[in-house]
Amino acid sequence: MRNTQRFVLSLACGLALTLQASASGVPRMSMAEMLSDSKAVVHGVVVDQFSQWEETDGNKIIFTYSVLRVENADFMRLAPSRDVVVRTVGGTVDGYQQVLIDEEQFTVGEEVIVFLGLEDDWAYTSVVGFHQGKYTVSRNAAGRMIGLRQGTGQQLEPAKAEQQPLIPLTQFVNDLRRARNGLAQGDLSDVHPLVRVR
């Protein structure tokens, strides 16, 4: 999916966007489409992050690298690893900020479930479907995972993004299972959709 949007991505990056836009230009993807485009689906916590300038397609662009400590995962077509590095477009270097409105951002300490792709010419994974492939985990007072909020990219300010509807964990599990085999069976209320990584 990201390959088909390389021109749009290059154009947006070339403009070195520093202002937020009001609408997404990324086609809506179903869970099945995201899963089909993914090399892995992982659940973990962002433990480290850095941003740097890089040159691509003749443009100087800021890329941010986020290290995700994996707790649970489905390494479908990606070598299993305790840590996964996710590369996203945009970030801040020496006080200069670049923003790609449809790209998702990560913050250190954030707990997420992400659908990860791997471009042939990239050494690091990227989020499938831009913001659509990232879900932030929400837990109750007892620390139990109760749901997820799908990423919004840079369309919404962080405070507004946190007010997005919470997707119940049972719904997410059902959607993921349905995407895998078109069938959801039994009570999945306490079943994690991924396999524990040790």
C-alpha positions as CSV (number, residue, x, y, z in Angstrom):
1,M,0.0,0.0,0.0
2,R,2.8,2.4,0.9
3,N,4.5,1.7,-2.4
4,T,1.4,2.9,-4.3
5,Q,1.6,6.2,-2.4
6,R,5.3,6.8,-2.8
7,F,4.7,9.8,-5.1
8,V,2.2,11.4,-2.7
9,L,4.6,10.8,0.2
10,S,7.6,12.3,-1.7
11,L,5.6,15.3,-2.7
12,A,4.3,15.9,0.8
13,C,7.8,15.4,2.3
14,G,9.3,17.7,-0.3
15,L,7.0,20.5,0.9
16,A,8.5,20.1,4.4
17,L,5.1,20.5,6.0
18,T,5.1,22.3,9.3
19,L,1.4,23.1,9.5
20,Q,-1.4,20.6,10.1
21,A,-4.0,19.9,7.5
22,S,-7.6,19.1,8.0
23,A,-8.2,15.9,6.0
24,S,-6.5,12.6,5.3
25,G,-5.4,11.7,1.8
26,V,-4.8,8.0,2.5
27,P,-7.4,5.6,1.3
28,R,-9.3,3.8,4.1
29,M,-8.0,0.2,4.7
30,S,-9.9,-2.6,6.2
31,M,-8.3,-4.8,8.9
32,A,-8.0,-7.6,6.2
33,E,-6.1,-5.2,3.9
34,M,-3.8,-4.1,6.6
35,L,-3.1,-7.6,7.7
36,S,-2.4,-8.6,4.0
37,D,0.1,-5.8,3.7
38,S,1.8,-6.5,7.0
39,K,5.0,-8.4,7.7
40,A,4.1,-8.5,11.4
41,V,1.6,-7.3,14.0
42,V,3.2,-6.4,17.3
43,H,2.2,-5.2,20.7
44,G,4.7,-3.4,22.9
45,V,6.0,-0.3,24.5
46,V,8.1,2.4,22.9
47,V,11.4,2.4,24.8
48,D,13.6,4.7,22.8
49,Q,13.4,7.2,19.9
50,F,15.6,9.5,17.9
51,S,15.1,11.7,14.8
52,Q,17.6,12.7,12.1
53,W,17.8,14.4,8.7
54,E,18.1,12.1,5.7
55,E,18.1,12.7,1.9
56,T,15.6,10.8,-0.2
57,D,14.4,11.4,-3.7
58,G,16.5,14.6,-3.7
59,N,14.8,16.0,-0.6
60,K,16.1,16.6,2.9
61,I,13.6,14.9,5.2
62,I,13.4,14.2,8.9
63,F,12.8,10.6,9.8
64,T,12.1,9.4,13.3
65,Y,13.1,5.9,14.6
66,S,11.2,4.4,17.4
67,V,12.3,1.3,19.3
68,L,9.4,-0.9,20.2
69,R,10.0,-3.4,23.0
70,V,7.8,-6.3,21.9
71,E,5.6,-8.1,24.4
72,N,3.3,-10.0,22.1
73,A,3.5,-10.5,18.3
74,D,2.6,-12.4,15.2
75,F,5.8,-12.4,13.2
76,M,4.2,-13.6,10.0
77,R,6.9,-12.6,7.5
78,L,9.4,-10.9,9.7
79,A,12.2,-12.4,11.7
80,P,11.2,-12.6,15.4
81,S,12.8,-10.0,17.6
82,R,12.5,-8.6,21.1
83,D,12.9,-5.1,19.8
84,V,11.6,-3.7,16.5
85,V,12.7,-0.4,15.1
86,V,9.8,1.5,13.3
87,R,10.7,4.4,10.9
88,T,8.2,7.2,10.4
89,V,8.4,10.4,8.3
90,G,8.7,13.6,10.3
91,G,10.0,14.7,13.6
92,T,12.0,17.4,15.3
93,V,15.8,18.0,14.9
94,D,17.6,21.0,16.3
95,G,14.3,22.9,16.8
96,Y,13.1,22.3,13.3
97,Q,9.9,20.3,12.9
98,Q,8.6,18.4,9.9
99,V,5.1,16.9,9.8
100,L,3.5,14.6,7.3
101,I,-0.2,14.8,8.1
102,D,-1.1,11.1,7.4
103,E,1.9,9.7,9.2
104,E,1.6,8.4,12.8
105,Q,3.9,9.4,15.6
106,F,5.1,7.5,18.6
107,T,6.1,8.7,22.0
108,V,8.5,7.1,24.5
109,G,6.5,5.1,27.0
110,E,3.5,4.7,24.7
111,E,1.9,1.2,24.6
112,V,0.8,0.2,21.1
113,I,-0.3,-2.5,18.7
114,V,1.0,-1.9,15.2
115,F,0.7,-3.5,11.8
116,L,4.2,-3.3,10.4
117,G,5.4,-3.5,6.8
118,L,8.9,-3.6,5.3
119,E,9.7,-1.7,2.1
120,D,12.2,-3.5,-0.1
121,D,14.6,-0.5,0.0
122,W,14.1,0.3,3.7
123,A,16.1,-1.3,6.4
124,Y,13.4,-0.6,9.0
125,T,9.7,-1.4,9.4
126,S,7.0,1.2,8.8
127,V,3.4,1.4,9.9
128,V,1.0,-0.1,7.3
129,G,-1.7,2.3,6.1
130,F,0.1,5.2,7.8
131,H,-1.9,6.2,10.9
132,Q,-4.5,3.4,10.3
133,G,-2.0,0.7,11.3
134,K,-1.3,2.0,14.8
135,Y,-3.5,1.5,17.8
136,T,-2.7,3.0,21.3
137,V,-3.6,0.6,24.1
138,S,-5.9,1.8,26.9
139,R,-5.9,0.1,30.3
140,N,-8.3,0.3,33.3
141,A,-7.4,1.2,36.8
142,A,-6.5,-2.4,37.5
143,G,-4.0,-2.4,34.6
144,R,-6.1,-4.6,32.4
145,M,-6.1,-3.9,28.6
146,I,-9.7,-2.8,27.8
147,G,-9.4,-1.3,24.3
148,L,-7.5,0.6,21.7
149,R,-7.6,3.9,19.9
150,Q,-6.7,3.9,16.2
151,G,-4.2,6.4,15.1
152,T,-5.3,9.7,13.5
153,G,-2.0,10.9,12.0
154,Q,-1.5,14.6,12.3
155,Q,-5.1,15.4,11.4
156,L,-6.0,15.9,15.1
157,E,-4.1,17.5,17.9
158,P,-2.9,15.0,20.6
159,A,-5.6,16.1,23.1
160,K,-8.4,15.6,20.5
161,A,-6.8,12.3,19.3
162,E,-7.1,11.0,22.9
163,Q,-10.9,11.6,22.8
164,Q,-11.3,9.3,19.7
165,P,-13.7,6.4,20.4
166,L,-12.2,3.5,22.3
167,I,-12.4,0.2,20.3
168,P,-13.2,-2.6,22.8
169,L,-10.5,-5.3,23.0
170,T,-13.1,-7.9,22.2
171,Q,-14.0,-6.1,19.0
172,F,-10.4,-5.7,17.9
173,V,-9.7,-9.4,18.6
174,N,-12.8,-10.4,16.6
175,D,-11.9,-8.1,13.7
176,L,-8.4,-9.5,13.6
177,R,-9.6,-13.1,13.7
178,R,-12.2,-12.3,11.1
179,A,-9.4,-10.8,8.9
180,R,-7.3,-14.0,9.4
181,N,-9.9,-16.6,8.6
182,G,-13.3,-14.9,8.2
183,L,-14.6,-16.5,11.3
184,A,-14.9,-15.5,15.0
185,Q,-15.9,-18.1,17.5
186,G,-16.5,-18.3,21.2
187,D,-15.9,-15.8,24.0
188,L,-12.8,-13.8,23.2
189,S,-13.1,-11.3,26.0
190,D,-9.9,-12.3,27.7
191,V,-7.9,-13.5,24.8
192,H,-4.9,-11.6,23.6
193,P,-4.8,-11.5,19.7
194,L,-1.1,-12.1,19.5
195,V,1.5,-14.5,20.9
196,R,3.6,-13.7,23.9
197,V,7.3,-12.9,23.1
198,R,9.8,-14.1,25.7
